[in-house]
Amino acid sequence: MINSISNDLEIKDTCILLKKSGIRVTKQRLLIAEEVFSSNPKHFTVQDLFQELLKKNKKVALASIYNTVNKFVDLGILQEIYIEPNKSFFDTITKPHYHIYDKSSGQIRDVPDGWIKISNIPNLPKGKKIHGINLVINIENHSK
C-alpha cells in the first residue's frame, strides 16, 4: 500500500502510480489523479474536484470522479474524512492525523502533530486491534 504521494507528479509518474495501484489507466482517471496528486497536500470534496476540473476545461463525469476517488481510498492512496452523514472530504495525506472542520466556513485543516494525545482507550475484545482512530473536531462561529 502507498502511504503518501509525492507532489509535482508528471503524466508519466501518474501512469506509474495508477498501474502500481492496480487501476486501469483511462483518460478520465489520469485527469483526476493529476488534479489530486500534482500539487501540495490538500483536502477536497468530490464537488470541489469536479469544479476544479471544469475550471481547467477538463470534462469528467461526476460519477467517474466519485468512482475513481473511492477506488483511491480503497487502495490507500487517499484518506476519506467523514464530516456529516452526507459530507466527506478527501485527504492526500494518508498517514494517521486529525482534523478541525469549521462548519461556518466549510473549511477543514490538519491538526499539527502532537497537539492531541489519545488516552484511556477501553480494553479491546480478544483477537482485535485498533485499525485507526478518526478524529474531527467540529467548530462553528460563536455569537455573543
N, C-alpha and C positions, 0 to 999 in steps of 0.2 A: 504494500500500500504506500502511496506517496503521501508524505506528511505536510509538505509545503511546496508551493510552486514559486519558482524564481520569477522576478519581474522582467519586463522587456523581452518577452518571447518574440521570436521571429516566426514566420509562417512555417519554416522547416521544423523549428522546435515544437510548435503547436501540433503538427502532424505526428511527430515522435511521441509527444505526450499522450495524444489520443490513442495511438496504436499500442503504446506501453500499457495503457489503462484498459485495453481490450475493447475500445469503442471504435466502431466502423467510422472511417473518416468520410464526412459529407461536406458539401459547401456550407450548409447551414451550421453544422456543428463546429466547423472551422471558424466561422464568423463569430459564433457565440464564445468559443474558447479564447479567441484572440481578444475579444472585448473584456472578458472576465479576467484573464491572466496576464495581459500585456501591460498593466500599469501597477502602481503601488498597491499593496494590500488594501482591500476595500470591503464594505458591506453594501448589499444591494437587494432589492426585491426583484421578482421576475418582471414586474411592470416597469421598474427603473431601467432594467436591461433592455426591455422591448423599446422604450422611448429613446434610449441612448443609441441603439442600432438604427432606429428610424431617423434620428437627427443626422446620422452619418450616411444616410441613404442606403442602408443595408437592410433589405426587407427579409425578415424571418418571421414565420408564423408564430403567434403567441404559444400555441400548443407545442411547437418544436422547441421553444425556449424552455417551457415547463419540463418537457420530457428530458431534454439534454441536461438541464441543471439538476434534476432529480437523479439522473444517471451519474453525474459528477459526485453528488452526495453519496450515493451507494458505493462508489469506488473510493471514497475517502479523500477526494481532491478538493472538495468544498464542504463546508460545515453549514447545516441549516440551524437557524436560531428561531425558535418558536416564541412569538411575542404575545399573540392572542389567538383564539381558535382559527381565525381566517387571515392571520398576518404572520408571515415568516420573512426573515432576512436571510441572506446567504453571505458567508464569510470566506474569503480566500485564505485566511489563516486557520489551519485545521488543528494546530496544537491546542491542548486544553487551555482555555482562558474564559474570563467572564465579561459581561457587557452591562452597560447602562443604556436604557431606552427612554428617551424623552417623549412622552405621549403628546405633549403640547406642540413640539416641533416635528415629530415623526422621525427624529434622528437617533441613530444608535452609534455607540462608540465603545471601544475596548476599555476595560478596567486595567490599569497598569499592574504588571506582575507584582505580587507581594502585598497588594492592598487588602486582599481578603484572605482570611485563613478559615478553612472549614475544620470544625472540631466536633466532638461528641456525636460521631456517626454511629447509629444503632448497630448492634450485632447483626450480621447478615446470616441468612439461613445457611445451613451446611451445604457445601458444594457451590456456593455463589461467591462472586467477587464483584467489585464495583467496576462497571464498564465505563462510566463517565459521570460527571456532575455538571448539570446545566444550570447556570445561574444568570438571570437577567434581573437587574434592579430597574424597576419601572418608576419614573419620576414624571411630574407634571407641574405646571405653573401653580403657584400658591397665591391666592388673593387674600388680602388682609380683611 
